[in-house]
Structures are given as structure tokens and as C-alpha cells.
């Protein structure tokens, strides 16, 4: 029996559950837990006003009043991402990709009957 680990199985017998679910969060290795970034304090975290601004639900002025540094950071991210969106792949890269594609579509076998 295979269980979907992304759904609650509280009503199932403990012996039927996936043994990986039994691990307590505190016992997980460090990569599975949230680890604070060096040099980032709680004051540097994105505030509610900044998050609402990023979602389009608040004005930039409201976000700046809450956390000027966060707004400046996200404005820079937007600027840099815009530059990257405009970047074009070199012509030889596109040609190499197209040359690697098969000339005809592969034949797909019919699904197996039950």
C-alpha cells in the first residue's frame, strides 16, 4: 500500500503510516530545517506592508514607510530581473538545440490495457 505523504493520515493505524512521517521536526538534519542566513537579522525580514506592496495590494509609499531597505532591495531585484528577461541566447546555442531535435516526432506506444 502506498501512501501520499502530502496528505493527513491521522485516522490510519500508526503501523501503516510511512515511517518517514514519524521523524519529529527537531530530529531532522539541518538542511531540512529553516536555517537563518548569516548577516540577516529579524529587522531585515520582509514586513507585511512590503509583502502587500509586492502582491500589488499596497502602495510603494506605504511599503517604504514600513521598511525602506526592503523596498530598495526588491526594486533592485525587479531592475536586475528585467535586464535578464531581455537577454537573448547566442545564435549558435539556438542552432545547436534545434539541430539536436529529432526530425520526426517519436512514436508513442499505445497505453497498456487493464
ZIMO-V555336 format. One record per backbone hydrogen bond with DSSP energy under -0.5 kcal/mol. NH is the residue of the N-H (numbers start at 0). CO is the residue of the C=O. If there is no record, write none. Layout:
NH;CO  NH;CO
This chain:
4;2  6;3  11;8  15;12  16;12  20;17  21;18  22;19  26;23  27;23  27;24  31;28  32;29  39;36  40;38  43;40  44;41  50;46  51;47  52;48  53;49  54;50  55;51  55;52  56;51  57;51  62;58  63;59  64;60  65;61  66;62  70;66  71;67  72;68  73;69  74;70  75;71  76;72  77;73  78;74  79;75  80;76  81;77  82;78  83;79  84;80  85;81  86;82  86;83  92;89  93;89  94;90  95;91  96;92  97;93  98;94  99;95  100;96  100;97  108;106
